[in-house]
Amino acid sequence: MTVMRRDDMTKIQRLELTGLQRLYGFLEGNVFHVVWWDPLHQAYPSKLKNT
C-alpha cells in the first residue's frame, strides 16, 4: 500500500471531464494529484435544481 503523505492538503478538488466522468484529487500549484476517478458520477452525485 502506498502512503501519499499529503497531510497539509485538506481541500479536495473535482475536475469534470466529458459526460459524467469526474476526477477527484488535490491541486498543488499547477499539479493535480489524482485520488480517484469516478467514471459514472456516482461518488458524489449532484442533485438537479428545481426537481
C-alpha positions as CSV (number, residue, x, y, z in Angstrom):
1,M,0.0,0.0,0.0
2,T,1.3,3.5,-0.9
3,V,1.0,6.3,1.5
4,M,0.5,9.7,0.0
5,R,1.8,11.8,2.9
6,R,-0.3,14.8,2.0
7,D,-1.5,15.8,5.5
8,D,-1.4,19.5,4.5
9,M,-3.8,19.0,1.6
10,T,-7.3,19.4,3.1
11,K,-9.4,20.7,0.2
12,I,-10.4,18.2,-2.4
13,Q,-10.9,19.4,-6.0
14,R,-13.0,18.0,-8.8
15,L,-12.3,18.0,-12.5
16,E,-15.4,17.4,-14.7
17,L,-14.5,15.6,-17.8
18,T,-16.7,14.6,-20.7
19,G,-20.2,13.4,-19.8
20,L,-20.4,12.0,-16.3
21,Q,-16.7,11.4,-15.8
22,R,-15.1,13.1,-12.8
23,L,-11.6,13.2,-11.3
24,Y,-11.1,13.9,-7.6
25,G,-7.9,15.0,-6.1
26,F,-5.7,17.8,-4.7
27,L,-4.4,20.8,-6.5
28,E,-0.8,21.8,-5.6
29,G,0.3,24.8,-7.7
30,N,-0.3,23.6,-11.2
31,V,-0.1,19.9,-10.4
32,F,-3.3,17.9,-9.9
33,H,-2.8,14.8,-7.6
34,V,-5.5,12.3,-8.6
35,V,-7.0,10.4,-5.7
36,W,-9.9,8.7,-7.6
37,W,-11.7,8.5,-10.9
38,D,-15.5,8.4,-10.9
39,P,-16.5,7.4,-14.5
40,L,-20.2,7.3,-13.8
41,H,-20.5,10.3,-11.4
42,Q,-21.6,8.1,-8.5
43,A,-19.1,9.0,-5.8
44,Y,-20.7,12.4,-5.0
45,P,-23.7,12.9,-7.4
46,S,-25.2,16.3,-7.5
47,K,-28.9,16.9,-7.3
48,L,-30.5,18.8,-10.2
49,K,-32.0,22.2,-9.3
50,N,-35.8,22.6,-9.4
51,T,-36.6,18.9,-9.4
